[in-house]
Amino acid sequence: MAGLVAVALLSTAAPSNAAGHRSYGNNTGRCNATVLGGGNWQPLCLFYVHDGSGAIWGQDGSVYDLRDHHFISGTGTGSGQYVKNNATAMESEYWEGSGGTVWFNSGYQGNYDFAYDGQGGPLYYTWNENASTEVGIGVG
């Protein structure tokens, strides 16, 4: 009996493979320097509202942990809210053949959503469960 309990505990402790989802939707045009300000190009944006409206957050590089990031004030519903675990949509504005990834866990781990350049849409695996983002060659 003790052997069965040990086997059961070991089998539940093993990590599972991460699942991924690729977004194919068109971009909203909001993930650019004009909208985000500062004159910087933003290759990855997250949205508070799933249709790409509402508050927006953009980043020109990968973010290991979204803990201290907020949706930009004055950009719609969700302005000022924390990005971590509050995003419902993404958009990628990277270069051809590359894209952006939204990860379930901090440190680029767990399930993920991915979009190539010029694409985006509602998050699937990381809807309101997003903790890090990565730009560049994607996993999708």
N, C-alpha and C positions, 0 to 999 in steps of 0.2 A: 504494500500500500504506500509506504514512504517513497519507494522508487517511482510510483506513478505520480505522486505529488511533485517530486523533484522534476520529472520530465515535463509535467504540465507547466510548472513555473519557468523552466528554461525555454519552453516554446513560446510563452507569452512575452518573454523578455527580449527576444530577438527582434531587431529593427526590420520593418517592412520596407519594400521598395517604394520610392516616391512616385507619385502619379503626376502627370503633367497634362495641360490643356493649352492648345494654341487658339488664339483669337484671330478671326479672319475679317472682322468688320472694318469698315472704313474709318479713318480718323475724323475727329471733330473739327480740326483746324485750331483748337484752343491750346495745343501743346507747342507754343512758339514764343519767341522773345516778346512779341507785341503784347500778348496776353499776360505773360508772366513778369514782364518788366525787367529792367536791368540790362537789356541788350544781349543777354546770354541765350544761346540756343539750348533747349532742354530736350534731350533724346528720350526721356521717359517721364510720363505724367500719370498720376493717379487721380481719380475723381471720387467725390463723396456720394454722388448720385449715379446709379448704374447706367443711365443713358448718356453719360458724358457731360451732363449739365451740373449745376451746383458747384461747390468749391473744388478747386484744383490745386495740385501740388506737383512741382516739377523738379527734376534733379539732372545735372549734367554728368553724374558719375554714379557708381554703385554705392549703396548705403547698407552697411553691415547690420544696423539695427535702427529701425524707424522710431524708436522710443521718443526722441526729443524733437521730432519733426511735426509741423502743423500745416493744415490746409491754409492757403493764402487768404488773409483777411480781405473781405470785400469782393470775393469771387463767387458768391452764391451760398446756397444752403450748405451748412457744415463749415463755413468760414471759421478759422481759428481752432477747430477741433483737431485732436491728434490724428495723424495719418495712420499710425500703427493700429491695426484691427478695425479701421473705419472706412477703408476704401472698398468700393464696389465695382469699379471699372478702371481700365488702363488704356494707354495709348503710347505707341512707340514712334519716335521721329528720328531714328538712327539712320545709318547709311544702308544702301542696298545690300541685302543678304545678311544683315545683322538685325538685332532687335533688343528688346528688353524683357526681363523676367521679374515676376513678383513671386517671392517665396513665402511659404507658410510660417517658417521659423526664422529667427535671427541667424545670421551667419550663412545665408544662402543654402538652407537645408529644408527638407521636407517636400511636400507637394508644391506645385508651382503652376503659374499661368505665364504664357509667353506670347509675344506678338512681334512680328517682323516690322520693319520700317513701313510707316504709313498705315498700319493696321492697329486695331484695338477692339475694345468692346467690354461687355460685362465680365467680371472675374468669375471663374468657375470653381476652382479648388481653393482659392484664397479670398473669397467674398467675406469681408469683415473679419478675416483671419490672416492678415498680412503683416510680416515683421521685417522683411528686408527686400531690397531691390538690386538688380544687377543689369548693367548695360554692356553691350558688346556682342560678341558671338554668343548666340543663344543656345539653349538646351532643347528647343522645340524643333 
